[in-house]
Amino acid sequence: MAATIPGATPCPANFSVVAARTLNHFQEGFLWPLLVAEFLVAVAGNILALYRFGTREQRPWHPAVVFSAQLAVSDLLYALTLPPLAAYFYPPKHWRYGEAACRLERFFFICNLLGSVIFVTCISINRYMGIVHPFFTRSHLRPKHAWAISAAGWVLAALLAAPTLSFSHLKKPQQEGKCTVEQPGACIKCLGTADDSQLEAYRIYSLVMAALGGALPLLLTLGAYGALGRAVLRSPGMTVAEKLRVAMLVASGVALYASSYVPYHVTRVLNVYARQRWVASCPGFTDAAQAEQALDLGAYVGYQVMRGLMPLAICIHPLLYMAVAPSLGCHHQGCLGCKGGQTPEDAESSSQGLALKETATPKTSGPQSPEP
């Protein structure tokens, strides 16, 4: 029997089975191979990034490296949740790993998704502070502060993801027989969203997640990169090529949100609304054909597309490390901050991966040497 909303007429089980067959077809044909490919690329890229951090970065790590390493760990853990999800979507869509694994897979998926968002935002703000306010950053921001902020970020991600442990659960087969592609009603489902009876609570949770996990980090990132862009454009000591490099880094950070995190949260909310409308109309359907026709495939397909494309961000993040970590993004002949004769404040700026000349700052006296 399909789950019901309290006070509402139950939705006939055969209508739910027809809807599941239609919707599962897209996941079984599109999502699972894409998730496998993303898993392989993301694991290789993030393990390489962590290896290079561990072997090439001097201790204690610069705050930029601390945040980048946390991002790599979060992305790696996120990637490890993709194989069981891909196996679940492989036809026939059937969860084989039990109730606890279902809840934990969804929790770690959301937790590390939020972790990625949080640490990308930390990198953006740290980059802004190091370039636009180098004296304050050099005087007050220490590695221990970056570690404390990282710990707070992990706690925040876990707290925001905790409700998924309640919403996620197994849905028993609605039909007798063997689980096959032709009989999806005989398969066990791992609901990563919520059952019909919890849809309203899940809708509110999705809106909160969209605000805290999508809109707020986007605003912080846009603010940081906007101020950084203005500082760079007003710097008379930078060449056009150097300003173009900074513009490309700023654009890549903004594009990361515009193409992954924000659309994912928006399409998830729209899919929840579409599901609520269908569940409310289900008892009034006259036959299975009408139930299938009433499905909002646009909202559903849009959400599934973003479920497939959003993990691409964790494949792109290793490129971001090259622009942030001092020894990875700065070369002796290709970066302003690595040239000889730099001042301490220039070195601080170069350690953020974006070299901004402090032309208006008097040069300090004393011996100066190229950055090792």
N, C-alpha and C positions, 0 to 999 in steps of 0.2 A: 504494500500500500504506500502510495506517495505521501510524503509528509504534508501536513496541512498548516495553514495559518489559523491561529485561534479565532473562533467565531466565524470562520469562512467555510463554505461548502468544499468538501474534499475534491481534489483534482483526480479524475479517473486515471488509474495506473497505466492503461493502454495509451492514453494521450501522452503521458510522460515518456513512455518507451519510444513512441514515434518521434518526439522531440529530441530525445537523446540520440537516436539513430542518425537524424539529420545533422545535429551539431557535432557528433563525434567524427563524422566523415572528414571534416576539415582538420581536426587535430591529428587523426591517424594518417592523413596523407601529406600534411605540410610540416607540422611542428617537430615530430620526433627526429627526422634526419637533420634538421637545422640545429636542434639542441645538441645533438651529438657532435656536429662540426664545431659549434661554438665552444663546447666543453674542451675539445682537443686543443684549439687555438688558445683559449684563455688559460688553461693549465700550463701550457708550455711558456707562454709569455710572462705570466706572473711568477712562476718558479724561477725563470731566468732573471727577472727583476729583483727578486729577493736574494738570489745568489750574488748578483752584482752589488747589491747594497751591503751584504754581509762581508764581501771580500775586498771591495774597493773604497768603501766609505770609512773615513777615520772616525774613531770614537772619542768623545761622545758624538752621536749623530747630530747634524744640524736639524733644527725644527722642520725644515722643508723635507728632509729625508725621513724624519720620523713619521710625518703625515703620509708621505708616499709609501713607506713600508706598511703602514696600517691599511692603506688603500689596497695594496697588493695582497695582503692577508685576507681582507674582506672579499676581494674579487676571487681569490683562490677558493675560499670556503663556499662562496656563491656558486662557482663553477662545479663544485663537487655535488651540489644538489641537482644538477641537470641530468646526469645519467639515470637515476631512478625515475625522474619525470619523463624522460624519453622512453624508457622501458614501459612505463604506464601507458603512454600514448601509442606505443607500437600496437598495431591491430592484432587482436581485438583489444580495445581499451579496457584494461582489467588490472586492479591493484592486487598484488600478490604478497605484500610484505607486512600486513597486519595493521592494527589500529594505531599503535604507538608510533610506528615508522611513518604512517600517514600524517599524523599531527606534527611530528618533529621535522619531517621534510618541508612542510609548509612554513613552520616557524623559522627554520634556518634560511629558507629561501627569502622570506620577507626581511628577516633580521640583517642578513648580509647585503641585501638590496639597499636597505636604509643605511647600513654602514658605508657602502660605496658613495651614496649621496652625501653623507655627512663629511667624509674625508675629502671628497672632491671640493666641497665647499670650504673646508679648512685650508686646503692648498690654495684656493683662489684668494681667500682673505689674507693668508700668510704672504702670498706673492705681492698683493697690494701693499701690505704693511711694510715689507722689506724694500720696496721700490719708492713708494710715495713718502713713507715715514721711516727712513733708514736709521736715523739717530735714536728714535724711540725704540725701534725693534732691536737695535744692537745693545741698547742699555737695559732693556727690561725683559725681552723674550729669550728664555734659555731652553735648552733641551728638556729639562725637567718640567717646564710649563707645557711643552708640546706633548710629553707623555701623559701629563695629567688631563689635558684636553682630550687626548685620544681615549683614555680610560672613560671619561665622561661620555664621549661619543658612543662607545660600545654599550654603556649602560642605557643611554637614551634609545639606541636602536633596539636593544632587547626589550625594553619596556613598551615601545610602540608596537613591536611584533608579538608581544605576549598574548593579545586577544585571539590570534590565529590558533593558539592551542585549544581554545574553546570552540571556535567556529568550525575548524577542520575536523572531519570524522569520516568514518566509513559508511557507505550506504549499501545495505544488503540488496541482493538480487530481487527484482520485482517479478521475475518469471522463473519457472522451473526449467531445467535442462542445462546443457553445456554452454559455457560462454564462448560465443563465436561472433564474427562480424555481423552475421545475419540475425543474431539474437543478443543485442546489447543489453536487453533487460535481464539476462541471466548472468551478467558480469558484476563484480564488486567494484564500486566507485569510491575513490578517495576525493571527497569534496574539499577543495582548497578554499572555497568561498564560505558558504553557509547553506544549511538546509532551508527549505521554504519557510519553516516556522520562525527562522531567525533573520529573515531577509531585511526587515526594517532596521534591526540593530546593526546588521552588516552594512547597510546603506550609510548609516551614520558613521560607522568606523571607516568606511571607504572615503567619505568626505573629509574626515579628520586626517587620514593618511595623505590625501591629495593636498591638503593645506600644509601640513607639517613636513611631509616627505617629498613634495613637489614644488608647490608655490613658494614657500618661505625660502628654501635653499636657492631657488631660481632668482628671487629678488636679491638675496645676499650676494650671489655670484654676479648678477648684472651690476649691482652697486659697486662691488669691488673692481670688476673689470672696466666699468665706465670711468671710475676715478683714475684707474691706472692708464687707460687710454688717453684721457685728457692730459695727464702729467707727461706722457710720452710725446704727444703732439706739440706740447708747449716747450719741450726741451730743445734748445738751439744746438746742443752738442751732439745730437744723434743724426746720423745720415738717413737718407730716405730708405736705404736697404735695411738698416737697423730698425727703423720705425715699422717697416713692412713686416719684419720678423715678429715684432711684438704684436702687431695687428693680427697676424695669423694665429698666434697663440691665444689671443683674446677671443677671436672668432671660433677657434676650436673648442674652447671651454663653453661658450654660449651654445654652440651647435650641439654639444654633447647633451645638454638638457633639452634643447628644442627638438631633438630627434629621438630621444629615448625616455627619460624619466617622466617628464611632464605628459607626453602623449599616453604613456602607459597608465598613469593615474586617471587621466581624463576618460580614456576608453573603458577602464574598469568601472568607474562610476556610471557611465552611460549604459554599460552592460547590465549592471545591477538594476537600474531603473527599468530597462527593457524586460528583464526577468520578472520583476515585480508586476509589470503590466500583464505579462503572459499568464502568470500564476493566478492573478485576480480574474482574468477572463476565462481561464481553463474550464471551470465548472459549466460555463454556458456554451461550450462548443458542442455542436451536434454530432460530429464524427471526427475521426483521426485526421482526415484531409484538412479540415478547417483548423484543427489544432496546429498542424504543420505549417499551414499558410500564415497563421498569426504570428509565427516566430519573427522577431526583428533580427534578420540575418546581418544587416548592416552593422548594428552595434556589436553583435557577437563576433563577426569576422574581423572587425576593426580591433577588438580587444585581443583576439587570437594572433593577429598580425603583430601587434605590439609585444605580446608575450614572446614571440619569436625574434623580433628585432631588438628588443631592449637588452638582452644579454650581449649584443654586439658591443655595448659600452665597455664591458669588462675585457673585451679583446682589444679595444682602443686604448685603454688606460696605460698599458706599458709604454706607449708613445708619449704619454703625458709625463712619465718619469724622466724621460730624456730632456724635457724642458724645465724640470724643477730641480733635480739633484745636481749638486755642484760638479761632481766629477763625471757625470753622465751627459750633462747638457752643455758643458763649457769646454772648449778646446783652446789650446794656447794661441792658435793663429786665427780662430774664427769667432771669438767672442770678446767684446770690449773689456769685460771684467777680468779676462785672463791675460791682458797685455801687461808688460812691465810698467813700473812706475805708478801703479794704482795706489790710491789712498785707502785707509781702512774702511771708510764709508763706501768707496767703490767696490771693495772686496765683499762687503756685506750685501750690496746690491747684486753683485754677480752671483752670489751664492743662491739667489732666488731663481737663477736661470735666465733673467732678463736684465741686461746691462743698461742702466740709465745713468748717463754722465751727470755728475753734480757740478756743472760748470760754474755755478754761482757760489760754490763753497770754497773758501780759501784752502790751499793745500797745506797739509801739516808737514812739519819738518821731521827730519830723522831718516834713517836708512829705509829704503824701500826695495822690495825685490819681487819678482814675478811669483804669482801664486803657484805652489807646488802642484 
